[in-house]
Every structure is written in C-alpha cells, then in structure tokens.
Amino acid sequence: MSATATSRDPAWPPAWGRRTQVMGVLNLTPDSFSDGGRWERPQDAVRQAGRMLAAGADLLDLGAQSTRPGAEEVGPEREWSRLRPVLQAIRASHPGALLSIDTFHPAVAEQALAAGAHWINDVRGGSPDRRDPAMAAVVAAAGCPYVLMHSRGDSAGMDGRAVYADVVEEVRRELLTASEAALAAGVAAGQIVWDPGLGFAKTTEQNLELLRGLARLCGGGFPVLVGPSRKRFIGAVLAEPRPRARIWGTAAVCAQAITMGAAVLRVHDVGPIVQTARMVDAITAGPRG
C-alpha cells in the first residue's frame, strides 16, 4: 500500500490496510443484471445506503450506467441526471459516508467529485482499447482514489474479446500499461487501485483462473479490488440462474480473494460478505505454519 493511502486521508476508509474493505453496490439503473430499478428513486437509494452502511460497508459505489454484457450505453448527460439527485440525497443523509462513482465518463466523474464523491471506479480504466485519457486528468486534479478495472471492448462486444494465452499475465500487463498511462497523466501511484474485471471479457474458466492466480495481481504494487457479486460465472458453476440466489457462491469467491491478498470487495449483499471478510481476516491474521 502506498504512503498516501492512510487513515489520515478522508478519501480512504479508516481501517484501510488493516482489514479487508467492503464496498456496497448501489445501482441506479433500470437494467442492472440483478437489481435493476430497485434504487432509482432518491428516497429508496438513501434507505438502501443506510442499510448497507449499518451492515458494515466501508464505502458505497453508485452507478447510473449499467455495464452488464449487452447493456445500452446512455451517455453522460442521462447518466448524470440519474446520479445527481441520489448522490446529493445520500451526501445529505449520510455525510460521513465514503462514496465511489462507477462511471467511465470524465464529465460525470468531474461533476460527481465536485458534488462530494470521493472515489472514481472506472470500468474502462484498465481497458487497452476503451479507456478515456481525459479521465486521468480529472482524477489527477482531484487527487482521489482511482479504480482501474480490466476490460476489453464495450458491453455489446466484450464476450467476443475473451481470448487469452495466459489470462492472469495478460490482465496484469494490461492493468500495468493502464497504470503507467495514468501516472504519466499526473495520477499519483497512491491513488491507483486495480480491479481484474471478473466477468468482463472473460469466460467462466478464465474467471476461475484469475481467482487462482490473483496473488500475482496483488503483488503488482497496487491495492486490488475484486467484484464477484452475483455474477454469471458463479451461476454457471452452481447451476443457479437467479443472480440474487448466488450469495454463498459470492462469499466463497470473496474468501478466496482475501486469502490471495485482495484489499477491497465490491458486493451487493453487504451484511453476509462483511461477516465473511471479518472471519477470513481473523483466520489469516493468526500464526502461520
């Protein structure tokens, strides 16, 4: 962990570096794969934010553009019109909450940071062909944490880009290239968080291979965020078509991610995953050998 990621910095959770952080997912879209339409109204989003914070979430990730495979891209204006009232309502109701914004539009990121957000979670940040160089300038100016997620292609075409000779090594190299570009644009090393992008341009077996080899990414010099929550590769392994019924598969993936060195878990089901993380943290903190 870098010297800038400390408990003295309000953009980082107070326990950063001492235990696994849990990021609660709050989708503000009608078409998200597992909870679309549930939290679009500001009053509903505020209540859900309160529930996740009470369950132990260290920060919340607000997204107003669905990034599931095949999702429609709505553009920055519509994305901001969905996000702004909810961000303002949560900021007013939970002034101490750390808020991340799940966006790949620099204009949305800039407005959200000005409105009180703390992190930018860019699903295209680690893409070799889709990242927007303007995002790095926004993040550099703000000095905020910046999640670079690995992906390839857009929502419509990502499944056809899941071709790797060595998925762990290629994801590592592509994230490193993205990080070097961000650093060259003025982003500080201590702002960068890596996300291997489970489910984005990866088959079920490639997702599993990434999880087996996650320690190689966690040794890359940047904190690693893992977002397995309710994803279809878990459904494929468990033969479970219902995303909201994949909670225990998600918990198993989270346990593996922690043992491999992940620093942050991005999940919908905050309470059970907080319990999972605290238990794994306690076990792995004990004497070894």
Secondary structure, DSSP 8 states (H G I E B T S, - for coil): --TT-STTSTTS-TTBTTB-EEEEEEE-SS--TTTTTSS-SHHHHHHHHHHHHHTT-SEEEEESS--STT-----HHHHHHHHHHHHHHHHHH-TT--EEEE-S-HHHHHHHHHTT--EEEETTTT-TTT--HHHHHHHHHHT--EEEE---S-TTTGGGG---SSHHHHHHHHHHHHHHHHHHTT--GGGEEEE--TTSS--HHHHHHHHHTHHHHHTSSS-BEE--TT-HHHHHHHT---GGG-HHHHHHHHHHHHHHT--EEEES-HHHHHHHHHHHHHHHTS---
